[in-house]
């Protein structure tokens, strides 16, 4: 995604939802998959870390 490095986490989630659909966790996961060609690169790490935060928040919220 272009300009990912300038997005705050909330903005990144909104951008991911705009691109891939309603579910924030799934949308962010798709962004991480999209950045996989640069595995280990900063963009992939950004989206993957954000995905992990969302998964953790979903898990804690469901307990």
Phi and psi restraints in degrees (range 20) as a CNS / XPLOR table:
assign (resid 1 and name C) (resid 2 and name N)
       (resid 2 and name CA) (resid 2 and name C) 1.0 -69.9 20.0 2
assign (resid 2 and name N) (resid 2 and name CA)
       (resid 2 and name C) (resid 3 and name N) 1.0 138.3 20.0 2
assign (resid 2 and name C) (resid 3 and name N)
       (resid 3 and name CA) (resid 3 and name C) 1.0 77.2 20.0 2
assign (resid 3 and name N) (resid 3 and name CA)
       (resid 3 and name C) (resid 4 and name N) 1.0 13.3 20.0 2
assign (resid 3 and name C) (resid 4 and name N)
       (resid 4 and name CA) (resid 4 and name C) 1.0 -56.3 20.0 2
assign (resid 4 and name N) (resid 4 and name CA)
       (resid 4 and name C) (resid 5 and name N) 1.0 -34.0 20.0 2
assign (resid 4 and name C) (resid 5 and name N)
       (resid 5 and name CA) (resid 5 and name C) 1.0 -70.4 20.0 2
assign (resid 5 and name N) (resid 5 and name CA)
       (resid 5 and name C) (resid 6 and name N) 1.0 -12.7 20.0 2
assign (resid 5 and name C) (resid 6 and name N)
       (resid 6 and name CA) (resid 6 and name C) 1.0 -101.4 20.0 2
assign (resid 6 and name N) (resid 6 and name CA)
       (resid 6 and name C) (resid 7 and name N) 1.0 0.9 20.0 2
assign (resid 6 and name C) (resid 7 and name N)
       (resid 7 and name CA) (resid 7 and name C) 1.0 -93.6 20.0 2
assign (resid 7 and name N) (resid 7 and name CA)
       (resid 7 and name C) (resid 8 and name N) 1.0 135.7 20.0 2
assign (resid 7 and name C) (resid 8 and name N)
       (resid 8 and name CA) (resid 8 and name C) 1.0 -72.5 20.0 2
assign (resid 8 and name N) (resid 8 and name CA)
       (resid 8 and name C) (resid 9 and name N) 1.0 164.2 20.0 2
assign (resid 8 and name C) (resid 9 and name N)
       (resid 9 and name CA) (resid 9 and name C) 1.0 -57.2 20.0 2
assign (resid 9 and name N) (resid 9 and name CA)
       (resid 9 and name C) (resid 10 and name N) 1.0 -45.5 20.0 2
assign (resid 9 and name C) (resid 10 and name N)
       (resid 10 and name CA) (resid 10 and name C) 1.0 -62.2 20.0 2
assign (resid 10 and name N) (resid 10 and name CA)
       (resid 10 and name C) (resid 11 and name N) 1.0 -39.9 20.0 2
assign (resid 10 and name C) (resid 11 and name N)
       (resid 11 and name CA) (resid 11 and name C) 1.0 -66.4 20.0 2
assign (resid 11 and name N) (resid 11 and name CA)
       (resid 11 and name C) (resid 12 and name N) 1.0 -39.2 20.0 2
assign (resid 11 and name C) (resid 12 and name N)
       (resid 12 and name CA) (resid 12 and name C) 1.0 -64.1 20.0 2
assign (resid 12 and name N) (resid 12 and name CA)
       (resid 12 and name C) (resid 13 and name N) 1.0 -42.0 20.0 2
assign (resid 12 and name C) (resid 13 and name N)
       (resid 13 and name CA) (resid 13 and name C) 1.0 -62.2 20.0 2
assign (resid 13 and name N) (resid 13 and name CA)
       (resid 13 and name C) (resid 14 and name N) 1.0 -45.4 20.0 2
assign (resid 13 and name C) (resid 14 and name N)
       (resid 14 and name CA) (resid 14 and name C) 1.0 -61.1 20.0 2
assign (resid 14 and name N) (resid 14 and name CA)
       (resid 14 and name C) (resid 15 and name N) 1.0 -42.0 20.0 2
assign (resid 14 and name C) (resid 15 and name N)
       (resid 15 and name CA) (resid 15 and name C) 1.0 -64.5 20.0 2
assign (resid 15 and name N) (resid 15 and name CA)
       (resid 15 and name C) (resid 16 and name N) 1.0 -40.3 20.0 2
assign (resid 15 and name C) (resid 16 and name N)
       (resid 16 and name CA) (resid 16 and name C) 1.0 -64.2 20.0 2
assign (resid 16 and name N) (resid 16 and name CA)
       (resid 16 and name C) (resid 17 and name N) 1.0 -42.4 20.0 2
assign (resid 16 and name C) (resid 17 and name N)
       (resid 17 and name CA) (resid 17 and name C) 1.0 -63.4 20.0 2
assign (resid 17 and name N) (resid 17 and name CA)
       (resid 17 and name C) (resid 18 and name N) 1.0 -42.7 20.0 2
assign (resid 17 and name C) (resid 18 and name N)
       (resid 18 and name CA) (resid 18 and name C) 1.0 -58.8 20.0 2
assign (resid 18 and name N) (resid 18 and name CA)
       (resid 18 and name C) (resid 19 and name N) 1.0 -35.6 20.0 2
assign (resid 18 and name C) (resid 19 and name N)
       (resid 19 and name CA) (resid 19 and name C) 1.0 -84.3 20.0 2
assign (resid 19 and name N) (resid 19 and name CA)
       (resid 19 and name C) (resid 20 and name N) 1.0 -38.3 20.0 2
assign (resid 19 and name C) (resid 20 and name N)
       (resid 20 and name CA) (resid 20 and name C) 1.0 -119.2 20.0 2
assign (resid 20 and name N) (resid 20 and name CA)
       (resid 20 and name C) (resid 21 and name N) 1.0 -8.7 20.0 2
assign (resid 20 and name C) (resid 21 and name N)
       (resid 21 and name CA) (resid 21 and name C) 1.0 131.3 20.0 2
assign (resid 21 and name N) (resid 21 and name CA)
       (resid 21 and name C) (resid 22 and name N) 1.0 -170.9 20.0 2
assign (resid 21 and name C) (resid 22 and name N)
       (resid 22 and name CA) (resid 22 and name C) 1.0 -74.7 20.0 2
assign (resid 22 and name N) (resid 22 and name CA)
       (resid 22 and name C) (resid 23 and name N) 1.0 -35.8 20.0 2
assign (resid 22 and name C) (resid 23 and name N)
       (resid 23 and name CA) (resid 23 and name C) 1.0 -78.6 20.0 2
assign (resid 23 and name N) (resid 23 and name CA)
       (resid 23 and name C) (resid 24 and name N) 1.0 117.4 20.0 2
assign (resid 23 and name C) (resid 24 and name N)
       (resid 24 and name CA) (resid 24 and name C) 1.0 -60.9 20.0 2
assign (resid 24 and name N) (resid 24 and name CA)
       (resid 24 and name C) (resid 25 and name N) 1.0 -44.9 20.0 2
assign (resid 24 and name C) (resid 25 and name N)
       (resid 25 and name CA) (resid 25 and name C) 1.0 -63.8 20.0 2
assign (resid 25 and name N) (resid 25 and name CA)
       (resid 25 and name C) (resid 26 and name N) 1.0 -46.1 20.0 2
assign (resid 25 and name C) (resid 26 and name N)
       (resid 26 and name CA) (resid 26 and name C) 1.0 -65.2 20.0 2
assign (resid 26 and name N) (resid 26 and name CA)
       (resid 26 and name C) (resid 27 and name N) 1.0 -41.9 20.0 2
assign (resid 26 and name C) (resid 27 and name N)
       (resid 27 and name CA) (resid 27 and name C) 1.0 -63.2 20.0 2
assign (resid 27 and name N) (resid 27 and name CA)
       (resid 27 and name C) (resid 28 and name N) 1.0 -41.9 20.0 2
assign (resid 27 and name C) (resid 28 and name N)
       (resid 28 and name CA) (resid 28 and name C) 1.0 -67.5 20.0 2
assign (resid 28 and name N) (resid 28 and name CA)
       (resid 28 and name C) (resid 29 and name N) 1.0 -37.5 20.0 2
assign (resid 28 and name C) (resid 29 and name N)
       (resid 29 and name CA) (resid 29 and name C) 1.0 -60.4 20.0 2
assign (resid 29 and name N) (resid 29 and name CA)
       (resid 29 and name C) (resid 30 and name N) 1.0 -42.2 20.0 2
assign (resid 29 and name C) (resid 30 and name N)
       (resid 30 and name CA) (resid 30 and name C) 1.0 -61.5 20.0 2
assign (resid 30 and name N) (resid 30 and name CA)
       (resid 30 and name C) (resid 31 and name N) 1.0 -38.0 20.0 2
assign (resid 30 and name C) (resid 31 and name N)
       (resid 31 and name CA) (resid 31 and name C) 1.0 -64.0 20.0 2
assign (resid 31 and name N) (resid 31 and name CA)
       (resid 31 and name C) (resid 32 and name N) 1.0 -39.2 20.0 2
assign (resid 31 and name C) (resid 32 and name N)
       (resid 32 and name CA) (resid 32 and name C) 1.0 -64.4 20.0 2
assign (resid 32 and name N) (resid 32 and name CA)
       (resid 32 and name C) (resid 33 and name N) 1.0 -43.0 20.0 2
assign (resid 32 and name C) (resid 33 and name N)
       (resid 33 and name CA) (resid 33 and name C) 1.0 -62.2 20.0 2
assign (resid 33 and name N) (resid 33 and name CA)
       (resid 33 and name C) (resid 34 and name N) 1.0 -40.7 20.0 2
assign (resid 33 and name C) (resid 34 and name N)
       (resid 34 and name CA) (resid 34 and name C) 1.0 -60.6 20.0 2
assign (resid 34 and name N) (resid 34 and name CA)
       (resid 34 and name C) (resid 35 and name N) 1.0 -34.1 20.0 2
assign (resid 34 and name C) (resid 35 and name N)
       (resid 35 and name CA) (resid 35 and name C) 1.0 -88.5 20.0 2
assign (resid 35 and name N) (resid 35 and name CA)
       (resid 35 and name C) (resid 36 and name N) 1.0 4.1 20.0 2
assign (resid 35 and name C) (resid 36 and name N)
       (resid 36 and name CA) (resid 36 and name C) 1.0 -63.0 20.0 2
assign (resid 36 and name N) (resid 36 and name CA)
       (resid 36 and name C) (resid 37 and name N) 1.0 -26.6 20.0 2
assign (resid 36 and name C) (resid 37 and name N)
       (resid 37 and name CA) (resid 37 and name C) 1.0 -61.2 20.0 2
assign (resid 37 and name N) (resid 37 and name CA)
       (resid 37 and name C) (resid 38 and name N) 1.0 -19.4 20.0 2
assign (resid 37 and name C) (resid 38 and name N)
       (resid 38 and name CA) (resid 38 and name C) 1.0 -110.9 20.0 2
assign (resid 38 and name N) (resid 38 and name CA)
       (resid 38 and name C) (resid 39 and name N) 1.0 44.8 20.0 2
assign (resid 38 and name C) (resid 39 and name N)
       (resid 39 and name CA) (resid 39 and name C) 1.0 -52.0 20.0 2
assign (resid 39 and name N) (resid 39 and name CA)
       (resid 39 and name C) (resid 40 and name N) 1.0 131.2 20.0 2
assign (resid 39 and name C) (resid 40 and name N)
       (resid 40 and name CA) (resid 40 and name C) 1.0 83.5 20.0 2
assign (resid 40 and name N) (resid 40 and name CA)
       (resid 40 and name C) (resid 41 and name N) 1.0 -7.6 20.0 2
assign (resid 40 and name C) (resid 41 and name N)
       (resid 41 and name CA) (resid 41 and name C) 1.0 -77.0 20.0 2
assign (resid 41 and name N) (resid 41 and name CA)
       (resid 41 and name C) (resid 42 and name N) 1.0 169.4 20.0 2
assign (resid 41 and name C) (resid 42 and name N)
       (resid 42 and name CA) (resid 42 and name C) 1.0 -62.5 20.0 2
assign (resid 42 and name N) (resid 42 and name CA)
       (resid 42 and name C) (resid 43 and name N) 1.0 -36.3 20.0 2
assign (resid 42 and name C) (resid 43 and name N)
       (resid 43 and name CA) (resid 43 and name C) 1.0 -67.2 20.0 2
assign (resid 43 and name N) (resid 43 and name CA)
       (resid 43 and name C) (resid 44 and name N) 1.0 -46.0 20.0 2
assign (resid 43 and name C) (resid 44 and name N)
       (resid 44 and name CA) (resid 44 and name C) 1.0 -60.7 20.0 2
assign (resid 44 and name N) (resid 44 and name CA)
       (resid 44 and name C) (resid 45 and name N) 1.0 -44.3 20.0 2
assign (resid 44 and name C) (resid 45 and name N)
       (resid 45 and name CA) (resid 45 and name C) 1.0 -61.5 20.0 2
assign (resid 45 and name N) (resid 45 and name CA)
       (resid 45 and name C) (resid 46 and name N) 1.0 -41.9 20.0 2
assign (resid 45 and name C) (resid 46 and name N)
       (resid 46 and name CA) (resid 46 and name C) 1.0 -58.2 20.0 2
assign (resid 46 and name N) (resid 46 and name CA)
       (resid 46 and name C) (resid 47 and name N) 1.0 -52.7 20.0 2
assign (resid 46 and name C) (resid 47 and name N)
       (resid 47 and name CA) (resid 47 and name C) 1.0 -68.9 20.0 2
assign (resid 47 and name N) (resid 47 and name CA)
       (resid 47 and name C) (resid 48 and name N) 1.0 -39.0 20.0 2
assign (resid 47 and name C) (resid 48 and name N)
       (resid 48 and name CA) (resid 48 and name C) 1.0 -66.1 20.0 2
assign (resid 48 and name N) (resid 48 and name CA)
       (resid 48 and name C) (resid 49 and name N) 1.0 -43.3 20.0 2
assign (resid 48 and name C) (resid 49 and name N)
       (resid 49 and name CA) (resid 49 and name C) 1.0 -62.5 20.0 2
assign (resid 49 and name N) (resid 49 and name CA)
       (resid 49 and name C) (resid 50 and name N) 1.0 -40.4 20.0 2
assign (resid 49 and name C) (resid 50 and name N)
       (resid 50 and name CA) (resid 50 and name C) 1.0 -65.4 20.0 2
assign (resid 50 and name N) (resid 50 and name CA)
       (resid 50 and name C) (resid 51 and name N) 1.0 -40.8 20.0 2
assign (resid 50 and name C) (resid 51 and name N)
       (resid 51 and name CA) (resid 51 and name C) 1.0 -58.8 20.0 2
assign (resid 51 and name N) (resid 51 and name CA)
       (resid 51 and name C) (resid 52 and name N) 1.0 -46.1 20.0 2
assign (resid 51 and name C) (resid 52 and name N)
       (resid 52 and name CA) (resid 52 and name C) 1.0 -61.4 20.0 2
assign (resid 52 and name N) (resid 52 and name CA)
       (resid 52 and name C) (resid 53 and name N) 1.0 -38.9 20.0 2
assign (resid 52 and name C) (resid 53 and name N)
       (resid 53 and name CA) (resid 53 and name C) 1.0 -62.0 20.0 2
assign (resid 53 and name N) (resid 53 and name CA)
       (resid 53 and name C) (resid 54 and name N) 1.0 -42.7 20.0 2
assign (resid 53 and name C) (resid 54 and name N)
       (resid 54 and name CA) (resid 54 and name C) 1.0 -67.4 20.0 2
assign (resid 54 and name N) (resid 54 and name CA)
       (resid 54 and name C) (resid 55 and name N) 1.0 -41.4 20.0 2
assign (resid 54 and name C) (resid 55 and name N)
       (resid 55 and name CA) (resid 55 and name C) 1.0 -62.4 20.0 2
assign (resid 55 and name N) (resid 55 and name CA)
       (resid 55 and name C) (resid 56 and name N) 1.0 -44.3 20.0 2
assign (resid 55 and name C) (resid 56 and name N)
       (resid 56 and name CA) (resid 56 and name C) 1.0 -62.8 20.0 2
assign (resid 56 and name N) (resid 56 and name CA)
       (resid 56 and name C) (resid 57 and name N) 1.0 -43.2 20.0 2
assign (resid 56 and name C) (resid 57 and name N)
       (resid 57 and name CA) (resid 57 and name C) 1.0 -64.7 20.0 2
assign (resid 57 and name N) (resid 57 and name CA)
       (resid 57 and name C) (resid 58 and name N) 1.0 -39.8 20.0 2
assign (resid 57 and name C) (resid 58 and name N)
       (resid 58 and name CA) (resid 58 and name C) 1.0 -63.8 20.0 2
assign (resid 58 and name N) (resid 58 and name CA)
       (resid 58 and name C) (resid 59 and name N) 1.0 -42.3 20.0 2
assign (resid 58 and name C) (resid 59 and name N)
       (resid 59 and name CA) (resid 59 and name C) 1.0 -66.2 20.0 2
assign (resid 59 and name N) (resid 59 and name CA)
       (resid 59 and name C) (resid 60 and name N) 1.0 -45.2 20.0 2
assign (resid 59 and name C) (resid 60 and name N)
       (resid 60 and name CA) (resid 60 and name C) 1.0 -65.6 20.0 2
assign (resid 60 and name N) (resid 60 and name CA)
       (resid 60 and name C) (resid 61 and name N) 1.0 -38.7 20.0 2
assign (resid 60 and name C) (resid 61 and name N)
       (resid 61 and name CA) (resid 61 and name C) 1.0 -69.5 20.0 2
assign (resid 61 and name N) (resid 61 and name CA)
       (resid 61 and name C) (resid 62 and name N) 1.0 -21.9 20.0 2
assign (resid 61 and name C) (resid 62 and name N)
       (resid 62 and name CA) (resid 62 and name C) 1.0 -90.9 20.0 2
assign (resid 62 and name N) (resid 62 and name CA)
       (resid 62 and name C) (resid 63 and name N) 1.0 -7.0 20.0 2
